[in-house]
């Protein structure tokens, strides 16, 4: 029964679904909860390079990458 959704306004639902937008992305948490596909692992050179470049970006640029990859500029709540 989706009537409970009426308890929240649009910004509150966004926070519930996508997490808070405080401008900071916890890279260690994001790395720990990233799932790789296509035969890649966290130890592959390509993945290591990605994380190196991603960590060198500022918060706004990191959010833009997340938005491109996931359609949301915030990491999911709870990892």
C-alpha positions as CSV (number, residue, x, y, z in Angstrom):
1,X,0.0,0.0,0.0
2,X,1.8,3.1,-1.2
3,X,-0.3,5.6,0.9
4,X,2.6,5.9,3.3
5,X,4.5,7.7,0.5
6,X,2.2,10.7,1.0
7,X,3.9,11.3,4.4
8,X,6.9,12.7,2.5
9,X,7.4,15.6,0.2
10,X,9.5,15.3,-3.0
11,X,12.9,16.4,-1.5
12,X,12.4,14.1,1.5
13,X,11.7,11.1,-0.8
14,X,14.9,12.0,-2.8
15,X,16.9,11.8,0.4
16,X,15.3,8.4,1.3
17,X,15.9,7.0,-2.1
18,X,19.3,8.5,-2.9
19,X,20.8,9.6,0.3
20,X,21.7,13.1,1.5
21,X,23.5,15.6,-0.8
22,X,26.1,17.2,1.4
23,X,28.6,17.4,-1.4
24,X,30.9,14.8,0.0
25,X,31.2,11.3,-1.4
26,X,32.8,8.6,0.9
27,X,35.2,7.1,-1.6
28,X,36.2,4.2,0.7
29,X,32.5,3.3,1.2
30,X,31.8,3.6,-2.5
31,X,34.7,1.4,-3.3
32,X,33.8,-1.3,-0.8
33,X,30.2,-1.5,-2.1
34,X,31.1,-1.4,-5.9
35,X,30.2,-4.5,-7.8
36,X,32.2,-5.3,-10.9
37,X,31.0,-7.1,-13.9
38,X,32.4,-8.4,-17.2
39,X,35.2,-10.3,-15.6
40,X,36.7,-7.2,-13.8
41,X,37.8,-7.2,-10.2
42,X,39.0,-4.5,-7.9
43,X,42.5,-5.6,-8.6
44,X,42.5,-5.0,-12.3
45,X,44.7,-2.2,-13.6
46,X,41.8,-0.5,-15.4
47,X,39.8,-0.4,-12.2
48,X,42.8,0.9,-10.2
49,X,43.2,3.7,-12.7
50,X,39.6,4.5,-12.6
51,X,39.7,4.9,-8.8
52,X,42.9,7.0,-9.0
53,X,41.3,9.4,-11.5
54,X,37.9,9.4,-9.6
55,X,39.6,10.3,-6.3
56,X,41.5,13.2,-7.9
57,X,38.2,14.8,-9.0
58,X,36.5,17.5,-6.9
59,X,33.1,16.8,-5.3
60,X,31.1,18.3,-8.2
61,X,33.0,16.3,-10.8
62,X,32.6,13.1,-8.8
63,X,28.9,13.8,-8.6
64,X,28.8,14.3,-12.4
65,X,30.5,10.9,-12.9
66,X,28.0,9.2,-10.6
67,X,25.1,10.9,-12.4
68,X,26.5,9.7,-15.8
69,X,26.9,6.1,-14.5
70,X,23.9,5.7,-12.3
71,X,21.5,8.6,-13.2
72,X,21.9,9.9,-9.7
73,X,24.6,12.2,-8.4
74,X,24.7,10.7,-5.0
75,X,25.8,7.3,-3.8
76,X,23.0,5.1,-2.5
77,X,22.2,5.3,1.2
78,X,23.7,2.5,3.3
79,X,26.3,1.7,0.7
